[in-house]
Amino acid sequence: MASTSRSALDAQPPGTAPGTVPGKAPKTVLGTAKEPRLSARATATAEIYRSLRGDIVAMRRKPGEPIVEKHVAESFGVSRTPVREALLRLADDGLVEIFPQSGTFVARIPVDALPEAVVIRTSLECTAVRYAAVRAARSQIAALRANILLQQETMAAGDLDGFHEADEAFHSLISEIAGFPGLWNMAQQVKMQVDRYRRLTLPEPGRIPHVLAEHGGIVDAIAARDPAEAERLMTIHLGALLESVPNTQGANPFFFSGAQPEDPSKTPSRTKTESTPS
């Protein structure tokens, strides 16, 4: 038995490591250790991306605000590499701007892109609400009404973040009831900039009660099995997002594209400092 094993080893091509199958890469300790390291870095990148993206869309990080790689890396306990990778993804999303000589800044809201995003979202959600009006079960209509109550509670508490989350859940639930949850997933891909703008409009007097009234009308149309009315109300609801763009942009000129020079670091009101929170 021993001589047979010895012969098999002797038959291996010159330069091949013992125990290695010819034609296949050898499994080394170094090679197997790389995969967990790469996986850990990818996980860190994804976590940093989600965190920064959430802060930017929720306007916790304001347009023009610098993002300091060092501070982000320290807050997550990682090197700068996954931070840079996350920032590149955010740049692809149009949420940050990277200036090699100045730093990285939260991108301003491109006001010219808002109408197209609203049109795409309206097309997707009108399709969803028509199907929902035909397919909704009583329990699902009850779930929509429960969500309306949650929106009312968050409004009464002055919880803008909570209201936004309940609002998102409302629209997601309509797509689920329609039987096409992917419609909401597609809408989310195009509405990031719209969400940033929406967060600026929520504190406006009367804005949230108006949204609640529109949501209630949509639920009533779904409960009445009236897809045409549900679609009409959804079109009005989403189209209303654009009505206050001029006023909102006028009140926050530095938050929108075209309101200041392309590189935010060149303006006196926005300079990169190490003391800036990140």
Order of alpha helices (4+ residues) and beta strands (2+ residues): alpha-alpha-beta-alpha-alpha-beta-beta-alpha-alpha-alpha-alpha-alpha-alpha-alpha-alpha
